[in-house]
Amino acid sequence: MVEVTDLTKVYGSTVAIDKVGFRVERGEIVGFLGPNGAGKSTTMRILAGSLGATSGTARVGGHDVLEAPRQVKQLVGYLPEVPPLYEDMTVRGYLRFCAGIKRAVQPKQATERAVERVGLSDVAHRLIGHLSKGYRQRVGIAQALVHDPQVLILDEPASGLDPAQRVEIRQLVKELAAGDTTVILSTHVLPEVEAICDRVIIIQDGRIVAQDTVNALSAPGRSVVVRLQSTTAAALAALAAVDGVQAVRDEGEGRVLISADRDVRAAVARAAAPHELLELGSHRGLEDVFLQLTEGA
C-alpha cells in the first residue's frame, strides 16, 4: 500500500532524511519511531503530500506522491503533530468543511460518522477554541479520517489524551486496521506501539536503523545485563569479544548492558565468569531496543 525507496530530503546543508526505504502493506499498523529531529515528521509529511522530497520515490496505493498528489491526498488521512484546527469554527462545522475539501462521499453523513467514531458527540456544537487539549486532539484525528482514507498517517495521536482516551484511540486504530486501513503512527509512548503495532520502523539521524515485528525486536537473549564485582577494562573487552555482541555499555556500579544480534546469554556467562560474575539477566522491551539504537541522540 505504501512503498518508499531511497527517499531523501535536504534543507541547505542539512540532510533531514537520507535514502529512507520501507514498505507498509494494506491493513498493517506500523510504528514509526525515532528521537526528536530524527526525520519522522519529515518522512510523514512527504507521504501525506504536504512536503516535496529532494530525491527518491514515495508511492501510496500505486500513485507517486510527487506525480499524482491529488490522488494520493484522497487516499491519505494525515494528523500532523500540531492539528490544523480553526478555533473559531464549531467541531461539526469544521469537520463538515474538511469532508467537503477532501471530497468525502456524502459529506454530512461522513461528518456525523467521524464525530461518533472519535467520541465528539457531546462537544460537536462547541467552538474548537473552547475545547480542552484532549478534545482538540480528537478533532484532529476526526479530520484525518473523515473521508474514510485507505492510509492513515498519525503523528503523535495520543498527545494530550488521558489514559482512558488513549485506550479509546488504540481501539479505534485497531478497528480501522481490521477494516483494511493502513496505519502509520509516530509516538513517544512506546507501550502504545507494543500494544497495537504489527511492525516497527526506527529512524535515527535520517536513516532507518531497524525495521521488524515488535516480537522479533524484543526477542530474549539479544539484550543482556550482567553485574560484575568490578568492571575492569579486561572484563569489558572479554564481553565485547563475544560472537554476536554489537555493543557493550558500562552503566556503573558493576552493571554492564550488552546488546547483540542473537541470543548470547550462554556465551556472555562464560566470558563473564572469570571476572567475578555476580548476576546475569535478559530483558529486551521495545524501550531497550529504542534506547540502544538511538543512543547519543
Secondary structure by P-SEA (a helix, b strand, c coil): cbbbcbbbbbcccccccccccccccccbbbbbcccccccaaaaaaaaaccccccbbbbbcccccccccaaaaaaabbbbcccccccccccaaaaaaaaaaaacccaaaaaaaaaaaaaccccccccccccccaaaaaaaaaaaaccccccbbbbccccccccaaaaaaaaaaaaaaaaacbbbbbbccaaaaaaacccbbbbbcccccccccccccccccccbbbbbcccccaaaaaaaaacccccccccccccbbbbbcccccaaaaaaaaccccccbbbbbbcaaaaaaaaaccc
